[in-house]
């Protein structure tokens, strides 16, 4: 299964859009507190449209709670500008693949990142992309790889 992890997301409409993306791809969405908004926020609901209640979403109090609950063979991929490997070159075909994104204004804390699993999206002329855009790029690359490998989403 594919998992999208938003560590301390700050902007509700990004989370709503990513929720719709997860629903469209069959991925599970994980939100790590603290959140920069309420799950009842109208901007979250607006971006998620009437799909939000159908999203497979889990909310965690802390990063360590998610890590300890994940299967032992889970592969965590940290999406960060500092990654040495592009998302095209990362193997995203693990049975349980977690795509981890940091808060919009700060990124993933360096203490959390496993350097060998740090992945970047190649880009020129900007230092970052919108969180929902970045999640879409990497999630659909994971789906492409899984489809080519004969893994059903």
C-alpha positions as CSV (number, residue, x, y, z in Angstrom):
1,X,0.0,0.0,0.0
2,X,1.1,3.6,-0.6
3,X,1.0,6.0,2.3
4,X,1.4,9.8,2.2
5,X,2.6,11.3,5.4
6,X,2.3,15.0,6.2
7,X,4.5,15.9,9.1
8,X,2.9,18.9,10.9
9,X,1.1,20.3,7.8
10,X,0.3,24.0,8.1
11,X,-2.1,24.9,5.2
12,X,-5.5,23.3,5.2
13,X,-6.2,23.5,1.5
14,X,-2.9,21.7,0.7
15,X,-4.0,18.9,3.0
16,X,-7.5,18.8,1.5
17,X,-6.1,18.6,-2.0
18,X,-3.7,15.8,-0.9
19,X,-6.6,14.0,0.7
20,X,-8.4,14.0,-2.7
21,X,-5.2,12.8,-4.3
22,X,-4.9,9.9,-1.9
23,X,-8.6,8.9,-2.5
24,X,-8.0,9.0,-6.2
25,X,-4.9,6.7,-6.0
26,X,-6.0,4.4,-3.1
27,X,-3.3,5.7,-0.8
28,X,-3.7,6.2,2.9
29,X,-3.1,9.7,4.3
30,X,-1.3,10.1,7.6
31,X,-1.2,13.5,9.5
32,X,1.3,14.0,12.2
33,X,0.4,16.6,14.9
34,X,0.5,19.4,15.6
35,X,-1.7,20.5,12.6
36,X,-1.7,24.1,11.6
37,X,-5.5,23.9,11.3
38,X,-8.6,22.1,12.6
39,X,-9.9,19.0,10.7
40,X,-13.2,20.9,10.7
41,X,-11.6,23.8,8.9
42,X,-13.8,25.0,5.9
43,X,-10.7,25.4,3.7
44,X,-9.8,21.8,4.3
45,X,-13.3,20.7,3.5
46,X,-13.5,23.0,0.5
47,X,-10.2,21.7,-1.0
48,X,-11.3,18.1,-0.2
49,X,-14.7,18.8,-1.7
50,X,-17.3,16.3,-0.7
51,X,-14.7,13.5,-0.8
52,X,-13.0,14.3,2.6
53,X,-15.2,11.9,4.6
54,X,-14.1,9.1,2.2
55,X,-10.4,9.6,2.6
56,X,-8.5,6.9,4.5
57,X,-6.9,9.3,6.9
58,X,-5.1,8.6,10.2
59,X,-4.0,11.3,12.6
60,X,-1.0,10.7,14.9
61,X,0.1,12.6,18.0
62,X,3.8,12.1,17.1
63,X,6.1,10.8,14.4
64,X,7.3,8.0,16.7
65,X,3.7,6.8,17.0
66,X,3.4,6.3,13.3
67,X,6.9,4.7,13.0
68,X,6.2,2.2,15.8
69,X,2.8,1.2,14.2
70,X,4.2,0.8,10.7
71,X,5.1,-2.7,9.5
72,X,8.7,-3.8,10.1
73,X,9.4,-4.0,6.3
74,X,7.9,-0.5,5.6
75,X,10.1,1.8,3.4
76,X,10.0,5.4,4.4
77,X,11.0,7.9,1.6
78,X,11.7,11.5,2.8
79,X,10.9,14.0,0.1
80,X,13.2,17.0,0.5
81,X,15.2,19.4,-1.6
82,X,18.4,18.1,-0.2
83,X,17.9,14.6,-1.4
84,X,20.7,13.3,-3.6
85,X,18.5,10.8,-5.5
86,X,15.6,12.0,-7.7
87,X,12.1,10.5,-7.2
88,X,12.5,8.8,-10.6
89,X,15.6,6.9,-9.4
90,X,14.1,5.9,-6.0
91,X,12.6,2.5,-5.7
92,X,9.0,3.2,-4.6
93,X,7.7,-0.3,-5.1
94,X,7.9,-1.6,-1.5
95,X,4.8,-3.4,-0.3
96,X,4.3,-0.6,2.3
97,X,5.8,2.6,0.9
98,X,5.6,5.8,3.0
99,X,6.1,9.1,1.2
100,X,7.0,11.6,3.9
101,X,6.6,15.4,3.4
102,X,7.4,18.1,5.9
103,X,5.5,21.3,6.8
104,X,5.2,23.9,4.1
105,X,7.4,26.5,5.6
106,X,10.1,24.4,7.3
107,X,10.4,21.0,5.6
108,X,11.2,17.8,7.4
109,X,13.4,18.2,10.5
110,X,16.9,16.9,9.6
111,X,16.9,14.7,12.7
112,X,14.0,12.7,11.2
113,X,15.5,12.2,7.7
114,X,17.1,8.9,6.9
115,X,19.7,10.2,4.4
116,X,19.7,7.0,2.3
117,X,16.0,7.4,1.7
118,X,16.0,11.1,1.1
119,X,14.4,11.8,-2.3
120,X,14.2,15.1,-4.3
121,X,12.0,16.3,-7.1
122,X,14.3,17.9,-9.8
123,X,13.5,21.5,-10.4
124,X,15.1,24.7,-11.7
125,X,14.4,28.3,-10.8
126,X,12.7,27.7,-7.5
127,X,13.7,26.2,-4.2
128,X,10.4,24.4,-3.6
129,X,7.0,23.4,-5.0
130,X,3.5,23.6,-3.5
131,X,3.1,20.7,-1.1
132,X,0.1,19.3,-2.9
133,X,1.9,19.5,-6.2
134,X,5.0,17.8,-4.8
135,X,2.8,15.0,-3.3
136,X,1.1,14.5,-6.7
137,X,4.4,14.2,-8.5
138,X,5.9,11.6,-6.2
139,X,2.7,9.6,-5.6
140,X,2.0,9.2,-9.3
141,X,5.7,8.2,-9.9
142,X,5.2,5.5,-7.2
143,X,2.0,4.3,-9.0
144,X,3.9,4.2,-12.3
145,X,6.7,2.2,-10.9
146,X,4.3,-0.2,-9.1
147,X,2.2,-0.7,-12.3
148,X,5.4,-1.5,-14.3
149,X,6.4,-4.0,-11.6
150,X,3.0,-5.7,-11.8
151,X,1.9,-4.5,-8.3
152,X,-1.7,-3.6,-8.2
153,X,-2.5,-0.3,-6.5
